[in-house]
Amino acid sequence: TQSTWGFFVIFPHFRLSRKKHTMVFYFTTSYEGHTFLMYMGRDKFENEDLIKYAWPEDVWFHVDDLSSAHVYLRLPEGMTLKTIPQAVLTECAQLVKFNSIDGNKQNNIRVVYT
């Protein structure tokens, strides 16, 4: 697989919190001719924005029972939850595990995706 990463800024709203706008990470990965886009929020503010702006067909990843990043996988056209390649599922699971304060210290965690 070939992966890249970058930043994605969500500007459509402003709030009176510690941030005026939210910046979330995005990653792309290519596998078997398909390009997948992953958005990641690292804290509760970024995670809330991801929830707010996610598409209904996005797949959501989170470490079960622990605080962690949220990762949203935007599927290529025509792909379903059941046809996501295992390598892409593993990459998303690694992102949420690595960005979990408690989860990244454990050998075995459960990652929920839906």
C-alpha positions in Angstrom: 0.0 0.0 0.0 1.1 3.6 -0.6 0.1 6.1 2.1 0.2 9.9 2.4 -1.0 12.3 5.1 -1.9 15.9 5.5 -4.1 18.4 7.3 -7.7 19.2 6.7 -9.2 22.4 8.1 -12.9 22.6 8.9 -13.9 26.2 8.6 -17.8 26.3 8.2 -18.3 27.2 11.9 -16.8 29.1 14.7 -17.3 28.5 18.4 -16.3 30.3 21.6 -14.1 27.5 22.8 -10.3 27.4 23.0 -10.2 26.9 19.2 -11.7 29.2 16.5 -11.5 26.4 13.9 -10.6 22.8 14.0 -7.8 21.1 12.2 -8.0 17.4 11.7 -5.5 15.0 10.0 -6.3 13.2 6.9 -4.5 10.3 5.3 -4.8 8.5 2.0 -3.9 5.0 1.2 -4.0 3.1 -2.1 -4.7 -0.6 -2.3 -5.5 -2.7 -5.3 -6.3 0.3 -7.5 -8.6 2.0 -4.9 -7.7 5.2 -3.0 -9.1 5.5 0.5 -9.4 8.7 2.4 -9.1 8.6 6.2 -9.9 11.6 8.5 -8.7 11.5 12.1 -9.6 13.6 15.1 -7.1 13.5 18.0 -9.2 15.1 20.8 -12.8 15.5 21.8 -13.1 18.8 19.8 -11.8 17.3 16.6 -13.8 14.1 17.2 -17.0 16.2 17.6 -16.3 17.9 14.3 -15.7 14.6 12.5 -19.1 13.3 13.8 -20.8 16.5 12.7 -19.3 16.5 9.2 -19.1 12.8 8.4 -21.0 11.3 5.5 -23.6 8.6 6.3 -21.5 6.1 4.3 -18.2 6.8 6.2 -16.9 4.0 8.3 -16.1 5.0 11.9 -13.2 3.5 13.9 -12.6 3.8 17.7 -10.8 1.9 20.4 -13.5 0.0 22.4 -13.9 1.2 26.1 -10.9 3.5 26.0 -10.4 7.1 25.0 -8.9 7.3 21.5 -8.8 9.2 18.2 -11.7 8.8 15.9 -11.0 7.7 12.3 -13.5 8.0 9.6 -12.8 6.0 6.4 -14.3 7.4 3.3 -14.9 4.5 0.9 -14.4 4.6 -2.8 -17.5 4.6 -4.9 -19.1 1.1 -5.0 -17.3 -0.3 -2.0 -19.2 -1.5 1.1 -18.3 -2.3 4.7 -18.0 -6.0 3.8 -15.6 -5.4 0.9 -13.0 -3.2 2.6 -9.6 -4.8 2.2 -8.1 -6.3 5.4 -4.9 -4.1 4.9 -7.0 -0.9 5.0 -8.9 -2.1 8.1 -5.6 -2.8 9.8 -4.2 0.6 8.9 -7.3 2.3 10.4 -7.1 0.2 13.5 -3.4 1.0 13.9 -4.2 4.8 13.6 -6.8 4.7 16.5 -4.6 2.4 18.6 -1.5 4.6 18.2 -3.6 7.7 19.0 -5.1 6.3 22.2 -3.4 7.4 25.5 -4.1 4.1 27.2 -4.6 1.8 24.2 -1.2 2.4 22.7 0.4 1.0 25.9 -1.5 -2.3 25.7 -0.7 -5.3 23.6 -4.3 -6.3 22.9 -7.2 -3.9 22.4 -10.5 -4.1 20.6 -11.2 -1.7 17.8 -14.9 -1.0 16.9 -15.8 0.0 13.4 -19.2 0.6 11.9 
